[in-house]
Amino acid sequence: MVRKQDLENSLIVSCQPVPGGPMDTAEAVVGFARAALSAGAKALRIESVAYVRAVRAAVSAPIIGLVKRDLDDSPVRITPFRADVEGLVEAGADIIAFDATDRPRPVAVAELAEIVRAAGRLSMADCASAEDGARALVLGIDFIGTTMSGYTGGPEPVEPDLDLIQAFRAMTPYVIAEGRIRTTDQAAAAIAAGAYAVVVGSAITRTEHATSWFLDAVTGASRQRAQGDAPVLAIDLGGTKTSLALVQGGQIVASRTIPTDRSAGPDAWLDRAAAEAATLGASPAAVGLAVTGFVDGGRWSAMNPATLGIPEAYPLVDAASARFGVPVLAVNDAQAAAWGEFRLGAGQADRSSNGRAQETSGIDLLFLTISTGIGGGIIAGGRLLTGLSGHFGIFGLGSGGAQPLEDMVSGGFIAAEALRAGHALNAAGVFAAAENGAGWAEAIVSDSAERAALLLSDLHLALDPALIVIGGGIGLAPGYLDRLRQRLSVKPTRLTPRLAPARLGPHAGLIGVAALAGKRLGEAKASA
Ligand SMILES: CC(=O)N[C@H](C=O)[C@@H](O)[C@H](O)[C@H](O)COP(=O)(O)O
């Protein structure tokens, strides 16, 4: 029988492979467990009744068991049901971990704790805050863990929560530090902050996550080395304005925005951009152009001439190279933003998080921006798909194909519908009216979200991306993402896309195209 004291000053290895990944087998989990114990880990944290049973058959060390579920009506994922606790007990877990956060749940924490106690096992409360820990201790739960800190809303932090470890230690010695402990220094800091034991998971047993951390470091540093210190000039050329930025190490160091003189034509747009760029004060190593319309083999064409009158197949890359005198890369603006979100925004956050990153179709990320129109981009096998790909807004799904989908979803649609209902408001005004309970506004926003959700569901079935990132003024308007999630949640979990809000805001295109241009430059130098 495991006693609480057995875990004092110990390292516990969480063996929870990436769901659906190549290591997600009982054999691999048992392998991870035995390897960790042979190197001196004291205990294991194992997910699912089947894996607990398999590991129990192979080792005698203490096992913290948990079951993860994705519920439709509760955000609680860790061991939500009585049957989960009973299954883990029966499979041979010594300690049962369950979510002990203060959120809607199917079974009260007190009830779960009671079943564990009655079964003669120890309990561990997976907490997000000091209040969670205090409540768990009142219920007589044996260990309080920092497991859920940073995972109950808002952006996920990168560092472990040492403050919470310290706050817990003021209440009890039986504190388990868990979550985002990825380096040996962090493990030591957790003990110094008062942890009784330290759990390390992803850094040891999520090969895909640990690999992606190192990969990001290696590619980032090699790109920087190839580029030297010179920044990249990023230009986002749109229908109403042109933004220019010097980007260095993924950060905008200087920027300007000028109106696009719609009637002037591409030669004049580039002349004006080059003149403005000269005032930014640094000579860039490369230029990245993110443009409305589409770029094919360096030639630029309009997708919707109403947005900007681009002559058919304008030689954009050649014309820009002649003006800037450095290598030029050009892509569609939403494709550029997709790359920005993938490398440096929501996609990067997702890769380094505890999320359910699963190996799927090879499509890493799909980006959809809903603003005046709809744009998008696809990242597959770590590469941005260019050419026409990602122009979801002009899918002919609306009105039997007569009208492009974006005309029935986007900000333009929302404002036009409001006007038809007798309200001269822009999209932001319609969202505000909907929030204030105006039925007509609610109906318009609802229609838009319904169609966008349908589009997402179709894209999910067509491409099965690991993550869909939503951006744009409408996509990120208050409540819109929730509406999408709500509409999508009626399907079984596997058929429901994972959505995340864009993180780079209006600069995603600039940052993305700078990263692409820097990458191209690095590759060219490496192969020279
Ligand atoms: C929030 C949540 O669901 N945490 C889960 C709890 O079991 C696991 O996904 C984590 O891997 C575990 O906590 C260890 O953390 P890290 O992998 O960061 O070392």
The ligand as an ORCA input file, in Angstrom:
! r2SCAN-3c Opt
* xyz 0 1
  C      -3.691     20.287    -18.199
  C      -3.657     18.805    -18.415
  O      -4.563     18.250    -18.997
  N      -2.584     18.121    -17.910
  C      -2.451     16.720    -18.088
  C      -2.613     16.033    -16.827
  O      -2.433     14.901    -16.610
  C      -1.275     16.290    -18.918
  O      -1.650     16.599    -20.252
  C       0.113     16.906    -18.661
  O       0.978     16.348    -19.593
  C       0.651     16.657    -17.275
  O      -0.029     17.464    -16.385
  C       2.151     16.957    -17.147
  O       2.448     18.255    -17.553
  P       3.593     18.556    -18.627
  O       3.314     17.672    -19.829
  O       3.451     20.009    -18.975
  O       4.917     18.249    -18.005
*
